[in-house]
Amino acid sequence: MHSEVDALGVRKLVIATRVSQLALWQAYHIKDRVEASFSDIKVELNEILSNGDKILDKPLALIGGKGHFTKELEDEILAGNADMAVHSLKDVPTYIPDGLELVAVTQRQDQSDVFLSHNYARLEELPQGAVVGTTSLRRRMQLLQKRPDLKVKDLRGNVNTRLAKLKDAQYDAIILAWIGLKRLDLLKDIPFTQKLSLDMMIPPMGQASLGIEVIKGDKKILEIAQSLNDENTFICTQIERDFISKIGAGCSAPVACNAVLDEGKVTFRVMLGFPDGTNIMQEKVVVDVKKSKDIGLELASKMIKNGAIELLKNAENIAFKDEMPQRL
């Protein structure tokens, strides 16, 4: 930890964060929690413009994928310019660089995707051939499985840019994560919003929770980070991360993967296939939480036996024929 101690014995903790509106909301949220729990700690933010925030005209997989939202923050910790990074967990690759560890996951908030439109109240009401915007192959796959008649168009830019494109009638509807819009108080400005159930639209690994990454070996930072951890969310997101790691799903793969813990049972849903909604493999298992530790690995192994790796390879090959979107 940054060892400067002021006259009152207060030490400084530096959090690395991206500069997007949502990332800053998340970092300030963690800053407030740390300072409320540790009176001897003063938190400062080290704001980084990540590569993923700079390049907005290409699908992320074409510029190297999800690590582009985390790499610069990790470099700042390794260089000694930050003690901790706050990430959207869905952006954190399953591989963590040497010298760092992902030690805490905050309590998961509502992880639904949400349908947004200025003209149609529900996804089911969209007319044939309607244009839907999404940055995500996961969403594209699930949309087109249900509604092969829809025209799905790429949608990049920050949240406000995306909402402006919807308002300008470039799309009949768009689909985004509900939690980000809620945190930024943007839902009230959209005439029609429909939260999609987890059976209707399975989220990506890590959706709606924050991952806290720290330097290895500093006991005080570890103690602070672990105070932010939610055990149930940690269990669920580890199952998801195990699945993604085992199946080798890169950021350009259309994969949905979600674990929910309720009344001692874990429900784990996974789905993968082609971005056009064909060649779908889907599984849903319910197990006692005490027996849930390896279900991510076990389900991945089962799907690999059934040809998942070949399917994903083919899915990725066709994904960028038209430079399609890829963001999980």
C-alpha positions in Angstrom: 0.0 0.0 0.0 1.1 3.6 -0.6 2.8 4.2 2.7 2.4 7.9 3.2 0.7 8.4 6.6 -0.6 11.9 7.5 -0.5 13.5 11.0 -3.7 11.7 12.0 -2.3 8.2 11.0 -4.4 8.0 7.8 -2.9 6.0 4.9 -3.6 6.4 1.3 -5.1 3.6 -0.9 -5.1 4.2 -4.7 -7.9 2.6 -6.8 -7.3 2.2 -10.6 -10.5 2.7 -12.6 -11.6 3.3 -16.2 -12.9 6.8 -16.9 -16.3 5.8 -18.3 -19.3 7.2 -16.5 -20.3 3.8 -15.2 -16.7 2.8 -14.2 -16.4 6.0 -12.2 -19.7 5.3 -10.4 -18.4 1.9 -9.5 -15.0 3.2 -8.3 -16.6 5.9 -6.1 -19.0 3.3 -4.7 -16.1 1.2 -3.6 -14.2 4.3 -2.3 -17.2 5.1 -0.1 -17.5 1.6 1.2 -13.8 1.3 2.1 -13.7 4.7 3.8 -16.8 3.8 5.8 -15.3 0.6 7.0 -11.7 1.7 7.6 -11.3 5.1 9.3 -7.5 5.0 8.9 -7.7 4.7 5.1 -8.1 7.6 2.6 -9.0 6.5 -1.0 -7.8 8.2 -4.2 -8.7 7.3 -7.7 -6.2 6.8 -10.5 -8.3 7.3 -13.7 -7.2 5.4 -16.8 -8.4 5.7 -20.3 -8.4 2.0 -21.4 -7.9 0.9 -24.9 -11.4 -0.5 -25.0 -12.7 3.0 -24.3 -10.6 4.6 -27.0 -11.4 2.4 -30.0 -15.2 2.7 -30.5 -15.4 2.0 -34.2 -14.5 -1.7 -34.2 -15.9 -4.8 -32.5 -13.8 -5.5 -29.3 -12.6 -8.9 -30.4 -10.9 -7.3 -33.4 -8.8 -5.1 -31.1 -8.0 -8.0 -28.7 -11.1 -8.5 -26.7 -12.1 -8.1 -23.1 -8.6 -7.6 -21.7 -8.6 -4.2 -23.3 -10.9 -3.0 -20.4 -8.6 -4.4 -17.7 -5.0 -4.5 -18.9 -4.1 -0.8 -18.4 -5.5 -0.9 -14.9 -3.5 -4.1 -14.1 -0.3 -2.4 -15.5 -0.9 0.5 -13.1 -1.0 -1.8 -10.1 2.1 -3.8 -11.2 3.9 -0.4 -11.8 3.2 0.6 -8.2 0.8 3.4 -9.2 -2.3 1.8 -7.7 -3.1 -0.7 -4.9 -6.4 -2.0 -6.3 -8.5 -2.1 -9.4 -12.3 -2.1 -9.6 -13.6 -3.8 -12.7 -17.0 -4.8 -14.0 -16.5 -8.6 -13.4 -17.9 -9.5 -16.9 -14.9 -7.6 -18.4 -12.2 -9.6 -16.4 -10.7 -12.4 -18.4 -10.4 -15.8 -16.6 -6.6 -15.4 -16.8 -5.1 -13.1 -14.1 -1.5 -11.9 -14.7 1.3 -13.0 -12.4 1.6 -10.9 -9.3 -2.1 -10.0 -9.1 -5.1 -11.8 -7.8 -8.9 -11.4 -8.0 -9.8 -11.6 -4.4 -13.3 -10.2 -4.0 -16.5 -10.0 -5.9 -19.2 -7.5 -4.7 -22.8 -8.6 -4.1 -24.5 -9.1 -7.4 -27.2 -6.7 -8.4 -30.0 -7.3 -10.8 -28.3 -8.9 -13.8 -31.2 -8.8 -16.3 -30.9 -7.4 -19.8 -33.5 -4.8 -20.7 -35.4 -4.1 -24.0 -35.6 -0.4 -24.8 -37.8 1.3 -27.4 -39.5 4.5 -28.3 -42.3 2.8 -30.2 -42.8 -0.8 -28.9 -43.7 -1.9 -25.4 -42.2 -5.4 -25.5 -39.8 -7.5 -27.5 -42.8 -9.7 -28.6 -44.5 -6.7 -30.2 -41.6 -5.8 -32.6 -42.9 -6.2 -36.2 -41.2 -8.6 -38.7 -37.9 -7.3 -39.9 -37.5 -4.7 -37.0 -34.0 -3.4 -36.4 -32.5 -4.2 -33.0 -29.2 -2.8 -31.8 -26.8 -4.7 -29.6 -23.0 -4.9 -29.2 -23.2 -8.5 -28.1 -23.0 -11.8 -29.9 -24.5 -13.4 -26.8 -27.6 -11.2 -27.2 -27.7 -11.6 -31.0 -27.7 -15.4 -30.7 -30.5 -15.4 -28.2 -32.6 -12.8 -30.0 -32.3 -14.6 -33.4 -33.1 -18.0 -31.8 -36.4 -16.6 -30.7 -37.0 -14.1 -33.6 -35.1 -15.1 -36.7 -37.0 -12.4 -38.6 -35.3 -9.5 -36.8 -32.5 -7.5 -38.2 -29.7 -7.1 -35.6 -27.4 -4.2 -36.1 -24.1 -3.3 -34.3 -24.2 -0.7 -31.5 -21.0 0.7 -30.1 -20.3 3.8 -28.0 -21.0 4.7 -24.4 -24.5 4.3 -22.9 -25.6 7.9 -23.7 -24.4 7.5 -27.3 -26.4 4.3 -27.6 -29.5 5.9 -26.2 -29.2 8.8 -28.5 -29.0 6.5 -31.5 -32.2 4.8 -30.3 -33.9 8.2 -29.9 -32.8 9.2 -33.4 -34.7 6.2 -34.8 -31.6 4.4 -36.0 -33.0 1.3 -34.3 -36.5 0.1 -33.5 -35.2 -1.2 -30.2 -31.9 -1.8 -28.4 -30.9 -4.2 -25.6 -28.6 -3.2 -22.8 -27.8 -4.4 -19.3 -30.4 -3.1 -16.8 -28.0 -2.4 -13.9 -25.9 0.2 -15.8 -29.0 2.2 -16.8 -30.4 2.0 -13.3 -27.1 3.2 -11.7 -26.9 6.2 -14.0 -30.7 6.9 -13.6 -31.3 6.7 -17.4 -34.4 4.4 -17.5 -36.9 7.2 -16.8 -36.1 8.9 -20.1 -37.1 5.9 -22.3 -40.8 5.5 -23.2 -40.8 1.6 -23.2 -38.6 -0.6 -21.1 -39.0 -4.4 -20.6 -36.8 -6.3 -18.2 -36.0 -9.7 -19.8 -36.2 -12.8 -17.5 -33.1 -15.0 -17.1 -34.8 -17.7 -19.1 -35.5 -15.3 -21.9 -32.0 -13.7 -22.1 -29.2 -15.5 -20.2 -26.6 -13.0 -19.0 -22.8 -13.2 -19.5 -20.3 -14.5 -17.0 -19.9 -12.0 -14.1 -22.8 -9.7 -15.0 -23.8 -7.1 -12.4 -21.0 -7.6 -9.9 -17.7 -5.9 -9.5 -14.3 -7.7 -9.3 -11.7 -6.4 -7.0 -8.1 -7.1 -8.1 -5.1 -6.4 -6.0 -1.3 -6.9 -5.8 -0.3 -10.3 -4.2 1.2 -10.3 -0.8 0.0 -7.1 0.9 -2.0 -8.2 3.9 -3.7 -4.8 4.6 -4.9 -4.4 1.0 -6.1 -8.0 1.0 -8.0 -7.3 4.3 -9.7 -4.2 2.7 -10.5 -6.0 -0.5 -12.0 -9.1 1.2 -14.3 -6.8 3.3 -16.0 -6.0 0.0 -16.6 -9.7 -0.9 -20.0 -11.3 -1.0 -19.7 -15.0 -0.5 -22.8 -16.1 -2.4 -21.9 -14.0 -5.4 -18.3 -15.3 -5.3 -19.6 -18.9 -5.4 -21.8 -18.2 -8.4 -19.4 -16.1 -10.4 -16.6 -18.7 -9.8 -18.8 -21.4 -11.3 -19.3 -19.1 -14.3 -15.6 -18.3 -14.7 -14.7 -22.0 -14.4 -17.1 -22.8 -17.2 -15.8 -20.1 -19.5 -12.1 -21.0 -18.7 -12.6 -24.7 -19.3 -14.6 -24.3 -22.5 -12.1 -21.8 -23.8 -14.7 -19.3 -24.8 -13.0 -16.1 -26.1 -14.6 -12.8 -26.0 -15.8 -13.2 -29.5 -17.7 -16.4 -28.7 -21.5 -16.3 -28.4 -21.8 -17.7 -24.9 -24.3 -17.1 -22.2 -23.5 -18.4 -18.7 -25.2 -17.7 -15.4 -25.4 -19.2 -11.9 -28.0 -18.1 -9.3 -28.0 -19.2 -5.7 -31.4 -19.3 -4.0 -32.6 -21.2 -0.9 -29.5 -23.4 -0.9 -29.7 -24.4 -4.5 -27.6 -23.2 -7.5 -29.3 -22.9 -10.8 -26.8 -22.8 -13.6 -27.8 -21.9 -17.2 -25.5 -22.0 -20.2 -26.1 -21.5 -23.9 -23.8 -21.3 -26.8 -24.2 -21.4 -30.6 -23.9 -19.4 -33.8 -24.5 -15.6 -33.7 -27.4 -16.1 -36.1 -29.3 -18.1 -33.5 -28.7 -21.5 -35.1 -26.7 -24.6 -33.8 -27.7 -23.9 -30.2 -26.4 -26.0 -27.3 -28.2 -25.3 -24.1 -28.1 -26.7 -20.6 -29.7 -25.9 -17.2 -28.8 -27.7 -14.0 -30.0 -27.3 -10.4 -27.8 -28.6 -7.6 -27.4 -28.2 -3.9 -24.9 -25.4 -3.1 -22.8 -27.9 -1.1 -22.2 -29.9 -4.2 -21.9 -26.9 -6.6 -18.2 -26.3 -6.5 -17.3 -28.0 -9.7 -20.5 -27.7 -11.8 -19.0 -25.1 -14.1 -16.1 -27.5 -15.0 -18.4 -30.5 -15.2 -21.0 -28.8 -17.5 -18.2 -27.5 -19.7 -16.7 -31.1 -19.9 -20.1 -32.5 -20.9 -20.6 -29.8 -23.6 -17.1 -30.3 -24.9 -17.9 -34.1 -25.3 -20.9 -33.0 -27.3 -18.8 -30.9 -29.7 -18.9 -27.4 -28.1 -15.3 -26.5 -28.9 -15.7 -27.2 -32.6 -19.0 -25.3 -32.6 -17.5 -22.3 -30.9 -14.6 -22.3 -33.4 -17.0 -22.2 -36.3 -19.1 -19.6 -34.5 -16.1 -17.3 -34.1 -15.1 -17.9 -37.8 -18.4 -16.6 -39.0 -18.8 -13.9 -36.4 -16.6 -11.4 -38.2 -17.6 -12.1 -41.8 -19.5 -8.8 -41.6 -17.5 -7.5 -38.7 -20.3 -8.3 -36.4 -20.4 -7.1 -32.8 -18.9 -9.3 -30.1 -19.1 -7.8 -26.7 -20.3 -10.3 -24.1 
